[in-house]
C-alpha cells in the first residue's frame, strides 16, 4: 500500500492486484472486461481506474478544476503496478474473490483444491489453447464451475468465470516460473516437469497420458490411497510428493 495526498487529504492506495479488496478487484475486472469488449479504450480505463483509486468513485478526476486535474495526473504513477507492458495485469496467486454468488472457492494459491479438480482444470486450460472462441468460453466456465462448486444446472456468472480462469492460471504460472516458498523454504516444482536424461543417459519415453497418467502413477505407489483418494487429496500435498520423488530420483543417479 502507498500513502499519497490528494485534494488535501491523505489516502492509502493499493499498488498491485494482490493488495486490492474484493470490491476494488471486482471493479478492476469490470474495466478490464470493458476494454476487451471494446466498450472503452485503454486510455479511458487508465483515467477511470486512477480516479477510482483516488477515491472519486464513479466520477473522473477530469471533471475537476485544472489545478486538481494536474494534481491527479501527477499521481498517475501509483497505478503503474496494475499494468505490464501497457496492458492491465491481473496476475496474483491470491484469491481476491474467495466468495461470490453464494459459492466459496479455494484459498490463496488454490489452497484446499483437490488434486483431481486441479488436474481437471489444468487439462481444460491446456486443451483450449488452440480451440474456438466458443470452446474457450465453455472451458473457462467449466473451470469456474469446478473451483467454486457450481452444480451442472447452475448458471455461472461471467464475472466469476473470468476471475476463476485468471486466478487458476496465475497460480500455475507462479509454480512454473520459479521456486515457491513452502514452510519458509524455496521449492522449485519445475524439476517435476524437466527431463533428466534418465539412468544410463536415456530419456524415459513419454506415454502421452499427461496428468491422468501422473494421477494413476501416484495411485499405484499408494501414498494417498487408491485413485479416487488421490483425486480427493489436496493438490499441494500431491505436488510435494511428486517433487520429492523427482528430487530423490535425480540425486540417486
N, C-alpha and C positions, 0 to 999 in steps of 0.2 A: 504494500500500500504506500501511496505517496501523499504527503501533505502539501497542499497548494493554497494560494489565496486568490479568490475571485470575487469581484464586486464587494470588497471589503470584508469578506468572511473567509474563515479557514475551512477548507474541505479536505477530506481524506478520500482519495480515489484509488481504485484498483489499477494495477499496471499490466495485468495479463488475465487471460481467461480463467486461470486457476484461482484467482482472487475474487471472482465475481460471486455475488449472491445468486440464488436461483432466479429471482426476479430480473436482475441485471442480465444474467446469462440468457434467459428466455427472450429478452428484448434484443440482445445481440444476435441471436439466432434469427429472429424475425427480419432484422436488417439484412443479414447475410442472404437469407432466402429471397428477400425482395430484390437484391442485386442480381442473384442468379436467375430470377424470373424476368428481369428487365424492367421491373417496376420503378426502380431508382438506379442512378449510376453510382460509380464508386465515389465520386466527389461529394455527391449528396449524402451518401452513407457516412462519410467522414465528418461532415458538418453535423449530421443528426446524432451520431454516436458521441462526438465531443460535447455537444450540447447536453446530452443525457448524463454524461459523466460529470459535467459541471453543475448538475443539479437543476437543470431547466425543464425536466420532464419532457413533455411533448412539444415544447417551444424551442425554436432555434435561436442561437445567440445572434444570428444575423438580423433579428428584429430590434436589437438594442441600439443605443446611440453609438456613433462611430468610435468613441473612446473605449467603450466596453467591448465592441467588436474586436478592436485591436488587442485588448487585453486577453480576450478569449483565444484569439489566433496565436498569441504569444505562448499560450499553454498547450498548443496542439501536440507537442512532444509527449504529453502524458498518455496519449492514446497510441503511441508507436508500438507498444508491446502487443497490440491486438492485430498487427499486420505483419506479414512476412513476404518479402519481395513484392510489395504493393498490394497483396491480396489479404483479405481477412483470414486470421489464423485462429482456428477453433480447437487446436490440439491441446489436450490436457488429459492426464490419466485420472484426474479427479472427476467423480460423477457429480456434475452440477445440478442434475435433476434426479436425485435419488428416489423421489416420489412424484408421480404425475398421474392425473386422471384416475386416482384411486388405486393405482398399482405401484408396487415397490420394485426397484431394480437392484442390481448388485451394488456393492460399495465402491469406494475409490479403488482404482487398479483392478476392477472386476472382482473384488473380494467377495467370496461367497458363491461365485458362479460355479456350477457343476461342470466337471470335465466334459461330460457328454454334450452339454449345451455350448461349451466353448468350442469343441470340435465342430458341432453343427454350424455355429455362426461363422467360424473361420472358413469352413468348407464353402458356405454360401458366398462369402465375400470373395474368395478365390475364383469361384465358378462364374461370377457375373462380370469379371474384368473385360471379357470380350462379348458381353451379351447386349441385347437390345435395350432401349430405354425402359420398355415395359417390364422386361425380365429383371433389370436392375432395381426398379421400383418394388417389384414383388419380393425380391431377395432382401432388400433393406427392411421392408415391412416385416418379413419373417424373422429377421434379426431382432427387431424391436419387440416382436411378439414373444420371442424366446427369452430375451433378457428381462422383460417385465411381466411375464406370466399371463399374457392375454390368451383367452380361450379362442379356438378357431372361429367361432361365430362373432366374436367381439371386433369392433372397428378400432384400429389403432390410429390415434391422432397423427396427422402429418408432422407436427412438431416433434413428437416423440420418435417417430421413425427416423427423422433427420438426426436428432440428437443421439439416439442409440447406436446408429452406424458410425457416426463420427467418434463417439466415445469408445466404442469397441476397437476401432482401428487405431485410435490414439494410444491405447494401452498396448496393442500388438506391436505398433511401430516403436514404442519405447522399449519393449522386450527385444526387438530385433535390431535396435540401433546402438545398444551398449549395455554395460553392466547395470543391473537393477539392485538396489540396496535391500537386502533381506537380513533382518536382525543386525542391522548396523554394519553388514559386510557386503561388498560388491559381488554379485553373482552374474556371470556372463552366460546367459542361457543360449547365446548364439552357437556355442560349441555343440549343442544338440543337433543342429542342422548342418554342420560343416562336415565334409568328408575328411577322413584322417589317413587315407592311404591303405588302411587295413593292415592286418598282420601279414608279413611277408611281402609288403608293398603292393598288395592287390586290393582294390576297392570292392566292398560288398555290393553285389548287384541290387539295383532298386526294383522292388516288386510292384511299384506304382500304386500301392494301396493307400498311400497318403496317411492322413490322420486316423482313419479307421484301422489301418494296419498297425499303427502305433498303439491304438487302444487294445487291439487283440493281443499284441505282444506284452503289454503291461498286465492284461488279464491272465495270460499264460504264466507269467512269472509269479503272479499271485500276491503281491504285497498289499493290495487293497481288496482282494476277493475276486469273484468272477466278473464277467463282462459288465453286467448291469450295475454291480457295485462299484466298478471302476468309473463308469459313466456318472454315478451319483457322488463321487468324491470331489472335493474342492480342487479346481484345476491347478491352483498353485502348488498343492501337495504333489500332484502328478508331475508337474513340470520340474519340481525339485528332485523328485525320484529319477526322472529321465536325465536331468543334469548330472546327478550323482553317478548314475550308471555310465554315462558317456565319459565323465571325468575319470572314473576308475579304468575304463577301457583304454582311453588314450594313454594313461600313465602306467598301464600294465605292459605296453608294447616294449 
